[in-house]
């Protein structure tokens, strides 16, 4: 979904492009750039300025999606 050119890696530019498509003008470009930078710091373990499939998978390996996506009343 994020790998726009199909090379098996997600670049900062690809991630920013997809986020801009998802949120539109609801979040400023500066805020999105900040999100991309933090994501790269967290996910790009080999520091090659790309997120590989393995790195992407590891982000969600210990991520409790059900808890994060639920609303608490």
Legacy VTK file of the C-alpha trace (Angstrom):
# vtk DataFile Version 3.0
C-alpha trace
ASCII
DATASET POLYDATA
POINTS 73 float
0.000 0.000 0.000
2.789 2.445 0.884
5.359 1.125 -1.600
4.228 3.232 -4.538
6.955 2.190 -6.984
6.847 -1.510 -6.052
10.554 -1.814 -5.223
9.949 -3.553 -1.892
10.874 -0.529 0.228
9.038 2.502 1.569
10.856 5.803 1.231
10.139 9.002 3.153
8.631 10.459 -0.010
6.320 7.471 -0.520
5.196 7.538 3.098
4.529 11.279 2.947
2.620 10.932 -0.335
0.366 8.198 1.048
-0.278 10.080 4.280
-1.222 13.183 2.307
-3.676 11.089 0.257
-5.184 9.585 3.409
-5.632 12.733 5.515
-5.851 15.358 2.805
-5.743 18.854 4.203
-6.830 17.841 7.723
-3.202 17.829 8.897
-0.575 20.311 7.732
2.309 19.156 5.562
4.746 20.133 8.342
2.906 17.857 10.774
2.943 15.019 8.260
6.667 15.492 7.645
7.172 15.242 11.412
5.171 12.001 11.497
7.230 10.606 8.614
10.504 11.543 10.335
9.445 9.886 13.613
8.257 6.811 11.737
11.585 6.495 9.947
13.517 6.839 13.217
11.396 4.106 14.779
11.120 1.728 11.830
14.280 2.142 9.740
16.535 -0.038 11.863
19.322 -0.359 9.274
19.334 3.426 8.659
19.179 3.183 4.852
16.394 5.803 4.592
13.868 3.138 3.552
11.520 0.846 5.426
11.803 -2.736 4.187
9.035 -5.317 4.467
10.772 -6.887 7.466
11.075 -3.523 9.204
7.432 -2.727 8.393
6.326 -6.107 9.739
8.262 -5.574 12.980
6.376 -2.334 13.635
3.149 -4.300 13.948
4.556 -7.476 15.465
3.948 -6.268 19.025
1.266 -3.716 18.193
-2.136 -4.445 19.701
-4.344 -3.158 16.887
-7.582 -4.114 18.619
-6.719 -1.996 21.648
-5.389 0.931 19.589
-8.404 1.002 17.272
-11.088 0.691 19.951
-12.947 3.502 21.640
-13.194 3.571 25.391
-16.354 4.875 27.034
LINES 1 74
73 0 1 2 3 4 5 6 7 8 9 10 11 12 13 14 15 16 17 18 19 20 21 22 23 24 25 26 27 28 29 30 31 32 33 34 35 36 37 38 39 40 41 42 43 44 45 46 47 48 49 50 51 52 53 54 55 56 57 58 59 60 61 62 63 64 65 66 67 68 69 70 71 72
